[in-house]
Amino acid sequence: MWLLMQSDSVANNFHELTVELATLLDIFSVKEVEVSEDVEELFLLLRKQCSQAKVFVDKRDSSLRLDVLTMLDRIQKEIVPDNSKLAEIFDFLGLPNSLSCKEEIENLEDEVQNQKDEKAKSDMIALIGLVRYAKCVLFEPLTPGSDSKTKKLASDANIPADFRCPISLDLMRDPVVMATGQTYDRESIALWIESGHNTCPKTGQALVHTSLIPNQALKNLIAMWCRELKIPFETAGDNNRTNGVIKNKAALEATKMTASFLVNKMSASQSMEAVNGVIYELRTLAKSNSDSRACIAEAGAIPVLARYLGSDVGVGSLNLQVNAVTAMLNLSILEANKTKIMENGKALNGVIEVLRTGATWEAKGNAAATIFSLSCVHSHRKLLGRKTRVIKGLMDLAKSGPPGPKRDALVAILNLAGDREAARRLVEEGVVDVVKEMINVLPVEAAAILEMVVKRGGIMAVAAAHNTIKKLGTLMREGSETARESAVATLVTICRKGGAEMVAELATITGIERIIWELMGSGTMRARRKASSLLRTVKRWAAGLDGDFLEGHSTVATSSSSSSRVVISV
């Protein structure tokens, strides 16, 4: 498709090369080179041909190029293309099915990354929109697994945890560091700040400033990883871009037409197989950029997708439920769509239903990721945190799910724990015991949840859980930078509000002072501050200054008639 658009330019380039070759052949003295008569004859023939060469463009190519440009112009004016003409163009180009169109889209996406000219990139984006529309309108949709050779989407790849944005759970395209030292994708954290939040989404810390510093090293690592796996990697840019993709009127209108066509086809399809193919196309389209997510939602996809989230989709349609909930997850990344999903009772209940009784672990995990995405909005978090089915569903998945879905459940739990009422419900459901057992498996998420729980009034549950303090102490020594920071912050809160008994338990950890000293020297800025505070607490306790230590703190006493612990204000 792109080569067709460049036919004149390509012809000129070839002609220029031929002229240069003719010049070289003219000045080359073949008589001085010992060659046979046959070779000399061929040389003279080649020189003659090069000198007579002219620029040539196939008339059929010129006509076809004009047809494509006319079609793009009509699309830009919101005129739906004629399907017969569209079919004729794609037949001539040798794009006879969905698979060939998918490969053409991927090739165009690769070429976008290689181009430096903004106008050329914009033209390519328009062509991608046209091919994507034709793929949906002219041919039967692809189903998951029908093409094992085509490129992965980032959503289908096993994305390293450090490459995912903690807010969107998506591959970061423009990682930035905020005041707390946490890294997020620029678009996600910018929306978070613009929504009025003044805290870090992951740690709950108040922000001393809202400046965002590009994490260029991480961005380069992500780009290298994407290249190795043949995953398209769009970078964020100026105001003419959306999610790293240059805005183009024709592309936007083509996306609207594609979304409308797919939603109408999904509504009209009779067989589950046909519906599954359409939903997979929507899932893929919703992954591409925010414009696509907006167009799909505006076309009315959310209530239609909700039909296929229930437990009655049938054993033979397990893929359908996975595709439906994943499409909902991709749509929820857009801030405006979060509200649409929350306000549509069937859609929200459908996601919760998949979380509780999904047919596969993948479906449950993606439902948990959708809950996380929705809960990034403060008012939605409060509402979701009050729903018992959400709390129980996340807890069940965290307890018994495989590693991937378990992590999806934990990050959703972490987000909900930012609300005090939700934190209380989670504690009642035994979140501390569950998370404590995962410190060795998913240390970053587990430590962050414990930190959030103690901040939101769950100090007693953490203090009462057997060996939690020792596990946090071990994590301070052996965990990643982020995990160590959460561990020391949690221990500071426990020791301050739990009193002397908690400090005594911490002091029993072998080499605890050395561990704290090491963290003070090598941890993040926040980890160093917290480690310094923890060291002072331990030293005051060790010095036997119980009276001074207890002043202004709470202590944990054990009732003589019961083994339960209660907090006594001092």
C-alpha positions as CSV (number, residue, x, y, z in Angstrom):
1,M,0.0,0.0,0.0
2,W,2.8,2.4,0.9
3,L,4.8,1.4,-2.1
4,L,1.8,2.2,-4.3
5,M,1.6,5.7,-2.8
6,Q,5.3,6.2,-3.5
7,S,5.3,4.9,-7.1
8,D,6.3,8.2,-8.6
9,S,9.1,8.8,-6.1
10,V,10.3,5.2,-6.4
11,A,10.4,5.5,-10.2
12,N,12.4,8.7,-10.0
13,N,14.8,7.1,-7.6
14,F,15.4,4.2,-9.9
15,H,15.9,6.6,-12.8
16,E,18.5,8.6,-10.9
17,L,20.4,5.5,-10.1
18,T,20.3,4.5,-13.7
19,V,21.6,7.9,-14.8
20,E,24.4,7.6,-12.3
21,L,25.2,4.2,-13.6
22,A,25.2,5.4,-17.2
23,T,27.7,8.1,-16.2
24,L,30.0,5.6,-14.6
25,L,29.8,3.3,-17.6
26,D,30.6,6.2,-19.9
27,I,33.9,7.1,-18.1
28,F,34.9,3.5,-17.6
29,S,37.5,2.4,-20.2
30,V,36.5,-1.1,-21.1
31,K,39.4,-1.4,-23.6
32,E,41.9,-1.2,-20.7
33,V,40.4,-4.2,-19.0
34,E,41.2,-7.6,-20.4
35,V,37.7,-9.0,-21.0
36,S,36.3,-11.3,-23.7
37,E,34.4,-10.0,-26.7
38,D,31.2,-11.4,-25.3
39,V,31.6,-9.4,-22.0
40,E,32.6,-6.3,-23.9
41,E,29.5,-6.6,-26.0
42,L,27.3,-7.0,-22.9
43,F,29.0,-3.9,-21.4
44,L,28.3,-1.8,-24.4
45,L,24.7,-3.0,-24.5
46,L,24.2,-2.1,-20.8
47,R,25.7,1.4,-21.3
48,K,23.4,2.0,-24.2
49,Q,20.3,0.9,-22.3
50,C,21.2,3.1,-19.3
51,S,21.8,6.2,-21.4
52,Q,18.3,5.7,-23.0
53,A,16.4,5.0,-19.8
54,K,13.5,7.2,-18.9
55,V,11.2,7.5,-15.9
56,F,8.5,4.9,-16.0
57,V,5.4,4.4,-13.9
58,D,2.9,1.7,-14.7
59,K,-0.4,3.4,-15.8
60,R,-2.3,0.8,-13.7
61,D,-0.4,1.9,-10.6
62,S,-1.1,5.5,-11.3
63,S,-4.8,4.8,-11.6
64,L,-4.9,2.7,-8.5
65,R,-3.0,5.3,-6.5
66,L,-5.6,7.9,-7.6
67,D,-8.4,5.5,-6.5
68,V,-6.8,5.1,-3.0
69,L,-6.3,8.8,-2.6
70,T,-9.8,9.5,-3.7
71,M,-11.2,7.0,-1.2
72,L,-9.1,8.5,1.7
73,D,-10.5,11.9,0.7
74,R,-14.1,10.6,0.8
75,I,-13.5,8.9,4.2
76,Q,-12.1,12.2,5.5
77,K,-15.4,13.8,4.5
78,E,-17.2,11.0,6.4
79,I,-18.4,9.2,3.2
80,V,-18.5,5.4,3.6
81,P,-16.4,3.7,0.9
82,D,-18.0,1.7,-1.8
83,N,-17.3,-2.0,-0.9
84,S,-17.1,-3.1,-4.5
85,K,-14.4,-0.5,-5.3
86,L,-12.6,-1.3,-2.1
87,A,-12.6,-5.0,-3.0
88,E,-11.2,-4.2,-6.4
89,I,-8.3,-2.2,-5.0
90,F,-7.4,-4.9,-2.5
91,D,-7.7,-7.6,-5.1
92,F,-5.3,-5.7,-7.3
93,L,-2.8,-5.2,-4.4
94,G,-2.9,-8.9,-3.6
95,L,-4.6,-8.5,-0.2
96,P,-7.3,-11.2,-0.5
97,N,-8.1,-12.0,3.2
98,S,-7.9,-10.9,6.8
99,L,-4.5,-12.5,7.3
100,S,-2.9,-10.6,4.5
101,C,-4.5,-7.3,5.7
102,K,-3.2,-8.0,9.2
103,E,0.3,-8.4,7.8
104,E,-0.1,-5.3,5.7
105,I,-1.1,-3.3,8.8
106,E,1.9,-4.6,10.7
107,N,4.3,-3.7,7.8
108,L,2.8,-0.2,7.7
109,E,3.2,0.1,11.5
110,D,6.9,-0.9,11.2
111,E,7.3,1.7,8.4
112,V,5.8,4.4,10.6
113,Q,8.6,3.8,13.1
114,N,11.3,4.0,10.3
115,Q,10.0,7.3,8.9
116,K,11.3,10.6,10.1
117,D,9.0,12.8,8.0
118,E,5.9,13.8,9.9
119,K,3.8,14.1,6.7
120,A,4.8,10.6,5.6
121,K,3.9,9.2,9.0
122,S,0.5,10.9,8.9
123,D,-0.2,9.4,5.4
124,M,0.8,6.0,6.7
125,I,-1.6,6.3,9.6
126,A,-4.4,7.0,7.1
127,L,-3.5,3.9,5.1
128,I,-3.5,1.8,8.3
129,G,-7.0,3.1,9.0
130,L,-8.1,2.2,5.5
131,V,-6.6,-1.3,5.5
132,R,-8.1,-2.0,9.0
133,Y,-11.6,-0.9,7.8
134,A,-11.3,-3.1,4.6
135,K,-10.1,-6.0,6.7
136,C,-13.3,-5.9,8.8
137,V,-15.7,-5.0,6.0
138,L,-14.5,-7.3,3.2
139,F,-13.2,-10.4,4.9
140,E,-14.2,-12.8,7.7
141,P,-12.5,-11.8,11.0
142,L,-9.5,-13.6,12.3
143,T,-9.9,-15.7,15.5
144,P,-7.3,-16.0,18.2
145,G,-4.6,-18.5,17.2
146,S,-5.5,-18.6,13.5
147,D,-2.1,-17.1,12.7
148,S,0.8,-18.2,14.8
149,K,3.3,-16.4,12.6
150,T,2.0,-12.9,12.9
151,K,3.3,-10.3,15.3
152,K,2.3,-10.2,18.9
153,L,0.3,-7.4,20.4
154,A,1.8,-6.1,23.7
155,S,-1.4,-7.3,25.4
156,D,-0.7,-10.9,24.3
157,A,3.0,-10.9,25.2
158,N,4.4,-11.7,28.6
159,I,5.3,-8.2,29.5
160,P,8.0,-7.9,32.3
161,A,6.5,-6.4,35.4
162,D,8.9,-3.4,35.3
163,F,7.7,-2.5,31.8
164,R,4.0,-2.2,32.8
165,C,2.5,1.0,34.0
166,P,1.2,0.5,37.5
167,I,-2.0,2.4,36.6
168,S,-3.0,1.0,33.2
169,L,-1.1,-2.4,33.5
170,D,-0.2,-1.7,29.9
171,L,3.3,-1.6,28.3
172,M,4.7,1.9,29.1
173,R,5.4,4.0,25.9
174,D,6.7,7.1,27.7
175,P,7.9,6.1,31.2
176,V,8.3,9.1,33.6
177,V,9.4,9.3,37.2
178,M,7.3,11.3,39.7
179,A,8.3,12.9,43.0
180,T,8.0,9.7,45.0
181,G,10.5,7.9,42.7
182,Q,7.8,5.7,41.2
183,T,7.6,5.2,37.4
184,Y,4.4,5.5,35.4
185,D,3.4,5.9,31.8
186,R,3.1,9.7,31.1
187,E,-0.5,9.5,29.8
188,S,-1.8,7.5,32.7
189,I,-0.1,9.5,35.5
190,A,-1.0,12.8,33.8
191,L,-4.7,11.8,33.8
192,W,-4.3,10.8,37.5
193,I,-2.9,14.3,38.4
194,E,-5.4,16.2,36.2
195,S,-8.2,14.3,38.0
196,G,-7.3,16.2,41.2
197,H,-5.1,13.6,42.9
198,N,-2.1,14.8,45.0
199,T,-0.8,11.4,46.0
200,C,1.3,8.7,44.4
201,P,-1.2,5.9,43.1
202,K,1.2,3.1,44.2
203,T,2.5,4.3,47.5
204,G,-0.2,6.7,48.6
205,Q,2.4,9.3,49.5
206,A,1.6,13.0,49.2
207,L,3.3,14.6,46.2
208,V,5.7,17.5,47.1
209,H,5.5,18.5,43.4
210,T,3.9,17.2,40.2
211,S,6.9,17.4,37.8
212,L,7.4,14.3,35.7
213,I,11.0,13.3,34.7
214,P,11.4,11.1,31.6
215,N,12.9,7.7,32.4
216,Q,15.0,7.5,29.2
217,A,16.9,4.4,30.3
218,L,13.8,2.4,30.9
219,K,12.3,3.7,27.7
220,N,15.3,2.4,25.7
221,L,15.0,-1.0,27.4
222,I,11.3,-1.3,26.5
223,A,12.0,-0.3,22.9
224,M,14.8,-3.0,22.6
225,W,12.4,-5.6,24.1
226,C,9.7,-4.6,21.7
227,R,12.0,-4.9,18.7
228,E,13.2,-8.3,19.8
229,L,9.6,-9.6,20.0
230,K,8.4,-7.7,16.9
231,I,5.9,-5.7,18.9
232,P,5.0,-2.3,17.6
233,F,6.4,0.4,19.9
234,E,5.0,3.9,19.4
235,T,6.6,6.6,21.4
236,A,4.8,9.7,22.8
237,G,5.2,12.9,20.9
238,D,3.8,16.3,20.3
239,N,0.2,17.6,20.3
240,N,-0.5,16.1,16.9
241,R,-0.3,12.6,18.4
242,T,-2.6,10.4,20.4
243,N,-0.9,7.6,22.4
244,G,2.2,8.1,20.3
245,V,0.3,7.9,17.0
246,I,0.0,10.9,14.8
247,K,-3.5,12.2,14.4
248,N,-5.0,12.0,10.9
249,K,-8.5,13.0,10.0
250,A,-8.9,10.2,7.4
251,A,-7.6,7.6,9.9
252,L,-9.9,8.8,12.6
253,E,-13.0,8.6,10.3
254,A,-11.9,5.2,9.1
255,T,-11.6,4.1,12.8
256,K,-15.1,5.4,13.5
257,M,-16.5,3.5,10.5
258,T,-14.6,0.3,11.5
259,A,-15.9,0.5,15.1
260,S,-19.5,1.2,13.9
261,F,-19.3,-1.7,11.5
262,L,-18.0,-4.1,14.0
263,V,-20.5,-3.2,16.7
264,N,-23.4,-3.5,14.3
265,K,-22.1,-6.9,13.1
266,M,-21.7,-8.1,16.7
267,S,-25.3,-7.1,17.4
268,A,-26.6,-8.9,14.3
269,S,-24.5,-12.0,14.4
270,Q,-26.3,-15.2,15.2
271,S,-23.6,-17.8,15.8
272,M,-21.1,-17.7,18.8
273,E,-18.3,-18.3,16.4
274,A,-19.1,-15.2,14.4
275,V,-19.6,-13.1,17.5
276,N,-16.2,-14.3,18.9
277,G,-14.4,-13.3,15.7
278,V,-15.9,-9.8,15.8
279,I,-15.2,-9.3,19.5
280,Y,-11.6,-10.4,18.9
281,E,-11.3,-7.7,16.2
282,L,-12.8,-5.1,18.7
283,R,-10.3,-6.3,21.4
284,T,-7.4,-5.8,18.9
285,L,-8.7,-2.4,17.8
286,A,-9.2,-1.2,21.4
287,K,-5.6,-2.0,22.1
288,S,-4.2,0.3,19.4
289,N,-4.8,3.8,20.7
290,S,-7.1,6.1,22.7
291,D,-8.9,7.3,19.5
292,S,-9.9,3.7,18.8
293,R,-11.2,3.2,22.4
294,A,-13.2,6.4,22.1
295,C,-14.7,5.4,18.8
296,I,-15.6,1.9,19.9
297,A,-17.4,3.2,23.0
298,E,-19.2,5.9,21.0
299,A,-20.4,3.2,18.6
300,G,-22.2,1.5,21.6
301,A,-19.9,-1.4,22.1
302,I,-20.0,-1.5,26.0
303,P,-23.6,-2.7,26.5
304,V,-23.3,-5.2,23.6
305,L,-20.0,-6.6,25.0
306,A,-21.7,-6.9,28.4
307,R,-24.0,-9.7,27.0
308,Y,-21.0,-12.0,26.6
309,L,-19.5,-11.6,30.1
310,G,-22.0,-13.8,32.0
311,S,-21.5,-17.4,33.0
312,D,-24.1,-18.6,30.4
313,V,-21.8,-18.2,27.4
314,G,-21.4,-21.9,27.3
315,V,-18.4,-24.3,27.6
316,G,-17.8,-24.1,23.9
317,S,-17.4,-20.3,24.0
318,L,-14.6,-19.9,26.6
319,N,-12.6,-17.8,24.1
320,L,-15.6,-15.5,23.7
321,Q,-15.7,-14.6,27.4
322,V,-11.9,-14.0,27.5
323,N,-12.1,-11.8,24.4
324,A,-15.1,-9.9,25.7
325,V,-13.6,-9.1,29.1
326,T,-10.2,-8.3,27.5
327,A,-12.0,-5.9,25.1
328,M,-13.7,-4.3,28.1
329,L,-10.3,-4.0,29.9
330,N,-8.7,-2.3,26.8
331,L,-11.7,0.1,26.6
332,S,-11.4,1.0,30.3
333,I,-7.9,2.4,29.8
334,L,-9.5,5.5,28.4
335,E,-10.7,7.7,31.3
336,A,-14.1,8.6,29.7
337,N,-14.8,4.9,29.2
338,K,-14.3,4.1,32.9
339,T,-17.4,6.2,33.7
340,K,-19.4,4.6,30.9
341,I,-18.6,1.1,32.2
342,M,-19.3,2.1,35.8
343,E,-22.7,3.6,34.8
344,N,-23.7,0.6,32.8
345,G,-25.0,-1.8,35.4
346,K,-24.8,-4.8,33.0
347,A,-21.2,-4.1,32.0
348,L,-20.0,-3.6,35.6
349,N,-21.9,-6.6,36.9
350,G,-20.6,-8.7,33.9
351,V,-17.0,-7.9,34.8
352,I,-17.6,-8.8,38.4
353,E,-19.3,-12.0,37.3
354,V,-16.3,-13.0,35.3
355,L,-14.1,-12.2,38.3
356,R,-16.1,-14.5,40.5
357,T,-17.1,-17.3,38.2
358,G,-15.0,-16.8,35.0
359,A,-14.6,-19.9,32.8
360,T,-10.8,-19.6,32.7
361,W,-8.0,-18.1,34.8
362,E,-7.2,-15.7,32.0
363,A,-10.7,-14.4,32.0
364,K,-10.7,-13.9,35.8
365,G,-7.3,-12.2,35.6
366,N,-8.4,-9.8,33.0
367,A,-11.5,-9.0,35.0
368,A,-9.3,-8.2,38.0
369,A,-7.2,-6.0,35.8
370,T,-10.4,-4.2,34.6
371,I,-11.4,-3.6,38.3
372,F,-8.0,-2.1,38.8
373,S,-8.3,0.1,35.8
374,L,-11.8,1.3,36.9
375,S,-10.6,1.9,40.5
376,C,-8.0,4.4,39.4
377,V,-10.8,7.0,39.6
378,H,-11.3,7.9,43.3
379,S,-15.2,7.9,43.2
380,H,-15.2,4.5,41.4
381,R,-12.7,3.1,43.9
382,K,-15.0,3.9,46.8
383,L,-18.0,2.3,45.0
384,L,-16.1,-0.8,44.0
385,G,-14.7,-1.2,47.5
386,R,-18.2,-1.4,49.0
387,K,-19.2,-4.3,46.7
388,T,-18.7,-7.6,48.6
389,R,-18.6,-9.6,45.4
390,V,-15.6,-7.5,44.2
391,I,-13.7,-8.0,47.5
392,K,-14.4,-11.7,47.6
393,G,-13.6,-12.2,44.0
394,L,-10.3,-10.5,44.2
395,M,-9.4,-12.4,47.4
396,D,-10.3,-15.8,45.9
397,L,-8.2,-15.1,42.9
398,A,-5.3,-13.9,45.0
399,K,-5.5,-17.1,47.1
400,S,-5.9,-19.7,44.4
401,G,-5.0,-18.3,41.0
402,P,-1.9,-18.9,39.0
403,P,0.9,-16.3,39.1
404,G,-0.3,-14.0,36.3
405,P,-4.0,-13.7,37.4
406,K,-2.8,-13.6,41.1
407,R,-0.8,-10.6,40.3
408,D,-3.7,-8.9,38.6
409,A,-5.8,-9.5,41.7
410,L,-3.1,-8.1,44.0
411,V,-2.7,-4.8,42.1
412,A,-6.4,-4.4,42.1
413,I,-6.5,-5.1,45.9
414,L,-3.7,-2.5,46.3
415,N,-5.7,0.1,44.5
416,L,-8.9,-0.6,46.5
417,A,-6.9,-0.5,49.8
418,G,-6.4,3.2,49.2
419,D,-9.9,3.7,50.5
420,R,-10.3,3.2,54.2
421,E,-13.6,1.4,54.0
422,A,-12.4,-1.0,51.4
423,A,-9.2,-1.6,53.4
424,R,-11.4,-2.6,56.4
425,R,-13.4,-5.0,54.2
426,L,-10.2,-6.5,52.8
427,V,-8.8,-7.0,56.3
428,E,-12.0,-8.8,57.3
429,E,-11.6,-11.1,54.4
430,G,-8.1,-12.0,55.5
431,V,-6.0,-10.0,53.1
432,V,-3.0,-9.8,55.5
433,D,-2.6,-13.6,55.8
434,V,-3.0,-14.0,52.0
435,V,-0.5,-11.3,51.2
436,K,2.0,-12.5,53.9
437,E,2.3,-15.8,52.1
438,M,3.1,-14.1,48.8
439,I,6.0,-12.0,50.0
440,N,8.5,-14.4,48.5
441,V,6.5,-14.8,45.2
442,L,5.3,-11.3,44.5
443,P,7.3,-9.2,46.9
444,V,6.6,-5.7,45.4
445,E,2.9,-6.1,45.3
446,A,2.7,-7.9,48.7
447,A,4.8,-5.3,50.5
448,A,2.9,-2.4,48.9
449,I,-0.5,-3.9,50.1
450,L,0.8,-4.3,53.6
451,E,2.0,-0.7,53.7
452,M,-1.4,0.6,52.4
453,V,-3.3,-1.6,54.9
454,V,-1.4,-0.3,57.9
455,K,-1.9,3.3,56.7
456,R,-5.6,2.7,56.4
457,G,-6.2,1.4,59.9
458,G,-5.2,-2.3,59.5
459,I,-2.3,-2.2,62.0
460,M,-3.8,-4.8,64.3
461,A,-4.3,-7.3,61.6
462,V,-0.7,-7.0,60.4
463,A,0.6,-7.0,63.9
464,A,-1.4,-10.1,64.8
465,A,-0.3,-12.1,61.7
466,H,2.4,-14.6,62.6
467,N,5.9,-13.9,61.3
468,T,4.8,-10.8,59.2
469,I,7.4,-8.6,60.8
470,K,10.2,-11.1,60.2
471,K,9.2,-11.5,56.6
472,L,9.2,-7.7,56.1
473,G,12.7,-7.7,57.7
474,T,13.9,-10.3,55.3
475,L,12.4,-8.3,52.4
476,M,14.4,-5.2,53.6
477,R,17.5,-7.2,53.1
478,E,16.8,-9.2,50.0
479,G,14.0,-7.5,48.0
480,S,14.1,-5.1,45.1
481,E,14.5,-1.4,45.6
482,T,10.7,-0.8,45.5
483,A,9.9,-3.8,47.7
484,R,12.5,-2.7,50.3
485,E,11.0,0.8,50.4
486,S,7.5,-0.5,51.0
487,A,8.8,-3.0,53.7
488,V,10.7,-0.4,55.7
489,A,7.7,2.1,55.4
490,T,5.4,-0.6,56.7
491,L,7.7,-1.5,59.6
492,V,8.0,2.2,60.6
493,T,4.2,2.5,60.9
494,I,3.8,-0.9,62.7
495,C,6.5,0.1,65.3
496,R,5.0,3.6,65.8
497,K,1.4,2.5,66.2
498,G,2.0,-1.1,67.5
499,G,4.2,-0.1,70.4
500,A,7.1,-1.7,72.2
501,E,5.9,-5.3,71.6
502,M,6.2,-4.8,67.8
503,V,9.6,-3.2,68.1
504,A,10.7,-6.1,70.3
505,E,9.7,-8.6,67.6
506,L,11.6,-6.6,65.0
507,A,14.7,-6.5,67.2
508,T,14.8,-10.3,67.3
509,I,15.7,-10.4,63.6
510,T,19.3,-11.3,63.4
511,G,21.4,-8.4,62.1
512,I,18.4,-6.0,61.9
513,E,20.5,-2.9,62.6
514,R,23.0,-3.8,59.9
515,I,20.1,-4.4,57.5
516,I,18.7,-0.9,58.3
517,W,22.1,0.7,57.9
518,E,22.5,-0.9,54.5
519,L,19.2,0.4,53.4
520,M,20.1,3.9,54.7
521,G,23.1,3.8,52.4
522,S,21.7,2.2,49.2
523,G,17.9,2.7,49.2
524,T,15.7,5.3,47.5
525,M,15.5,8.7,49.1
526,R,12.2,7.7,50.8
527,A,13.6,4.4,51.9
528,R,16.6,6.1,53.5
529,R,14.4,8.5,55.5
530,K,12.2,5.6,56.7
531,A,15.2,3.5,57.5
532,S,16.7,6.3,59.6
533,S,13.4,6.7,61.5
534,L,13.2,2.9,62.1
535,L,16.8,2.8,63.3
536,R,16.1,5.5,65.9
537,T,13.1,3.6,67.1
538,V,15.0,0.3,67.5
539,K,17.9,2.1,69.3
540,R,15.5,3.8,71.7
541,W,13.8,0.5,72.5
542,A,17.2,-1.2,72.9
543,A,18.3,1.6,75.3
544,G,15.4,0.7,77.6
545,L,13.8,4.1,77.3
546,D,10.3,2.5,77.6
547,G,8.7,5.6,79.1
548,D,10.1,7.9,76.5
549,F,9.4,5.4,73.7
550,L,5.8,4.9,74.7
551,E,5.0,8.6,74.9
552,G,2.8,9.6,72.0
553,H,2.5,6.1,70.7
554,S,0.2,3.2,71.0
555,T,1.1,-0.2,72.5
556,V,-0.3,-3.7,72.1
557,A,-1.4,-5.4,75.2
558,T,-2.4,-9.1,75.6
559,S,-5.6,-9.6,77.6
560,S,-5.2,-12.1,80.5
561,S,-8.5,-13.7,79.7
562,S,-7.9,-14.0,75.9
563,S,-5.1,-14.3,73.5
564,S,-6.5,-11.5,71.3
565,R,-4.7,-8.2,71.1
566,V,-6.1,-4.8,71.6
567,V,-4.7,-1.3,71.0
568,I,-4.4,0.9,74.1
569,S,-3.8,4.6,73.6
570,V,-1.1,5.9,75.8
